[in-house]
Amino acid sequence: MATVYIPTPLRRFTGGQSKVTVEAATVGELLQALDRQYPGLAPRLMNGDGQLKRFINVFLNDDEIRTLQGLETPVSPQDRISIVPAMAGGAGKGGQA
């Protein structure tokens, strides 16, 4: 089973677990299986059309899936999947936050 690394903001859905294992053939199937195991995750990751939200990045090992085959990217049992929400914000005017 592939290992999925869960970002801190989504760990409330996984009972606080930072990584979980999921069996799936593709990244899309993996995200669906993840939501079946931990209900409530899919709406935070996917839009109404079943596509990954633009501010969510998913990495298969060290490669962002959008540079591979997107949700159709094959997954093998030894793969590492990292879900990384895009960060926003930064320093305010004059470099003060």
N, C-alpha and C positions, 0 to 999 in steps of 0.2 A: 504494500500500500504506500502511496505517496505521502510525504510529510508536508502538511500545510502549516505555515507560520501565520499566526493570527495577530494583527496589530492591536495595541492596547485598547483603542476605542471600541473594538468589536468583541473583546474577551468576555463581556457580560453575557454574550449569547452562547459562549462555550464553557460556561461555569468557571471562568478565570483562566482557562488553559491557554498557554501561549503557542502550543503546537498540537495538532491533531493528525490522525492518519485517515486517509480516505482512499477508497478503491474506485478508479474510473479510467476510461480509455482516453478521454480528452479533457482539456481544461473546462470546457462548458459542462460536461457531465460531472466533473469534479465539483464545480460550484453548485450544481443542482443537488448532488449527493450531500454536500456540506450543509445545505439548507434543510434537507430532510433530517439529518442528524441533529442539527442545531437550528430549529425554526426561528425565522426572523432575520437571518443573514442575507438572503437573496435580495430583499428590497433595498438593502444598504449598498449592495454591489452592482445590481443590474437595474436598467431602466425598464419602462413598460414594454419596450420592444424586445426584451430578452437579451439586450446587448450590455456590455460592461459600461458602467457610467464613466464619463470622460475623466473624472478626477480620481478614479480608482486604477491603480497600476497593478498588474499581476505579473510576477516573474516566475518563469520555469528555470530553475537553477539560477543562472546569472543573466538570462535573456528575457526582456519584456515581451509578453506574448503578442503584442501588436506588431512586433518586428518579425514574428514567426508566422503562425497560421491562425492567430487570434484565438477564439474560443474552440476552434477545431484542432488546436495544437495537441498532438499526442502526448500522453502521460504514461510513464513507466513506474513500476513500484519503487525504484530507487531515487526518483525525482524529488526535488524540494520545490514547493510552491510557496511564494511569498506574496501576501496581499499587502499593498502599500498605498494608503490613501495619500493623495497629493497634499502637501502642506501649503497653507496660505497665511498671509500676514507678513509681518516684518517690522522693521524700524519705522517709527513715525517721523514727522517733520523734525529736522535737526538731529536725526539719528537716535531719538528717544522713543522707546516703545510705549 
